[in-house]
Amino acid sequence: MIDLYYWTTPNGHKVTMFLEETGLSYTLKPVNISQGEQFDAEFLAIAPNNRIPAIVDRAPVTGGAPLPLFESGAILLYLAEKTGRLVPADVRRRWHCIQWLFWQMAGLGPMAGQNHHFGSYAVEKIPYAIDRYVKETSRLYAVLDKRLAGRDFIAGREYTIADMACYPWVMPDRQGQDIEDFPNLKRWLAAIRARPATTRAYALAKQVNPQAGGIRTEAERKVLFGQDRSVVK
């Protein structure tokens, strides 16, 4: 029913977590971003921003032609509406969920991504850049930790797409954070990690990309970080 164009990144994990949680039928279509497969014409027809994940729903609820979608936040919202799961039905709680989904897309993801880049991938270690993104990650952790005080999950008692969006981007060891400084976040991480669907999603990632880790060659570095307007065709 769902074709999932995927690689083993935080944004990719969001969608496998959802699909494993709901049991929605899907076919995995790996897109090896280190090898430049995100620039293949077939993939660009679905995801013009040449980023994973993307999906094609071959059985939309409204019927008709298959529906392609890109952007992980949009995909989560679409799948939640399609299944009627993992987004609150109550209007107020629904919008609490959606605003935190947007918070992740606009803040936690991009800032943590820059943290990863300058701390782990950049050839030149620039102290200002590293310090700037480690501190911003700390601020964002504190925002989420405060939100989780007295709540099981981000939107309240129920697990939602807001949690799925944020979870893969919270990596304290990699992001220069001490999780003991964020007790509510620590509890939340453990609760999501223990979910069987999370275990299955991350096990799938290891099957798809057993050598996940740092950049191994300069060719990979160029593909991932050396692209400009010339790749948009």
PEQUI-V343606 format. One record per backbone hydrogen bond with DSSP energy under -0.5 kcal/mol. CO is the residue of the C=O (numbers start at 0). NH is the residue of the N-H. E is the energy in kcal/mol with one decimal. If there is no record, write none. Layout:
BEGIN
((CO NH E) (CO NH E))
END
This chain:
BEGIN
((0 57 -3.2) (0 58 -0.5) (1 3 -0.6) (1 26 -3.0) (2 4 -0.6) (2 55 -1.8) (3 5 -0.7) (3 28 -3.3) (4 52 -0.7) (4 53 -1.6) (5 30 -2.8) (6 8 -2.1) (8 12 -2.6) (9 13 -1.6) (10 14 -0.8) (11 14 -0.5) (11 15 -1.7) (12 16 -2.7) (13 17 -1.7) (14 18 -2.7) (15 19 -2.6) (16 20 -2.0) (17 21 -2.1) (18 22 -1.8) (18 23 -0.7) (24 1 -1.2) (26 3 -3.0) (28 5 -1.6) (30 32 -1.1) (31 34 -1.0) (31 36 -1.9) (32 35 -0.6) (35 38 -1.8) (36 39 -1.5) (39 43 -2.5) (40 44 -1.6) (42 45 -1.4) (42 46 -2.9) (46 49 -2.2) (52 70 -0.9) (53 4 -3.1) (54 68 -2.6) (55 2 -2.7) (55 57 -0.8) (56 59 -0.5) (56 66 -2.5) (59 62 -1.8) (65 67 -0.6) (66 56 -3.0) (68 54 -2.7) (70 74 -2.3) (71 75 -2.4) (72 76 -2.2) (73 77 -2.6) (74 78 -2.8) (75 79 -2.4) (76 80 -2.2) (77 81 -2.6) (78 82 -2.4) (79 83 -1.8) (79 84 -1.1) (85 160 -2.4) (89 93 -2.8) (90 94 -2.2) (91 95 -1.9) (92 96 -2.3) (93 97 -2.5) (94 98 -2.4) (95 99 -1.6) (96 100 -1.8) (97 101 -2.3) (98 102 -1.9) (99 103 -1.9) (100 104 -2.1) (101 105 -2.8) (102 106 -2.3) (102 107 -1.2) (103 108 -2.7) (106 110 -2.6) (107 111 -2.4) (108 112 -2.5) (109 113 -2.0) (110 114 -2.1) (111 115 -2.5) (112 116 -2.3) (113 117 -2.6) (114 118 -2.1) (115 119 -2.6) (115 120 -1.1) (116 120 -1.1) (116 121 -3.0) (122 124 -0.6) (123 125 -0.9) (124 126 -0.7) (125 129 -2.4) (126 130 -2.8) (127 131 -2.6) (128 132 -2.1) (129 133 -2.3) (130 134 -2.2) (131 135 -1.9) (132 136 -2.1) (133 137 -2.0) (134 138 -2.2) (135 139 -2.3) (136 140 -2.6) (137 141 -2.1) (138 142 -2.1) (139 143 -2.3) (140 144 -3.0) (141 145 -2.4) (142 146 -2.0) (143 147 -1.9) (144 148 -0.5) (145 148 -1.1) (147 150 -2.2) (152 155 -1.1) (155 152 -3.0) (159 162 -0.6) (159 163 -1.7) (160 164 -2.2) (161 165 -1.7) (162 166 -2.8) (163 167 -0.8) (165 168 -1.6) (165 169 -0.5) (166 169 -1.7) (168 170 -0.9) (170 174 -1.9) (171 176 -2.6) (172 175 -0.8) (176 178 -0.7) (177 180 -2.2) (178 181 -2.0) (181 185 -2.4) (182 186 -2.0) (183 187 -2.2) (184 188 -2.7) (185 189 -2.1) (186 190 -2.1) (187 191 -2.1) (188 192 -2.7) (189 193 -1.6) (191 194 -1.3) (194 197 -0.6) (194 198 -2.0) (195 199 -2.4) (196 200 -2.4) (197 201 -2.4) (198 202 -1.9) (199 203 -2.2) (200 204 -1.5) (201 205 -1.4) (202 206 -1.5) (203 207 -2.4) (204 208 -2.6) (208 211 -1.6) (216 220 -1.8) (217 221 -2.3) (218 222 -2.1) (219 223 -2.5) (220 224 -2.8) (221 225 -1.9) (227 230 -1.8) (228 231 -1.5) (230 232 -0.9))
END
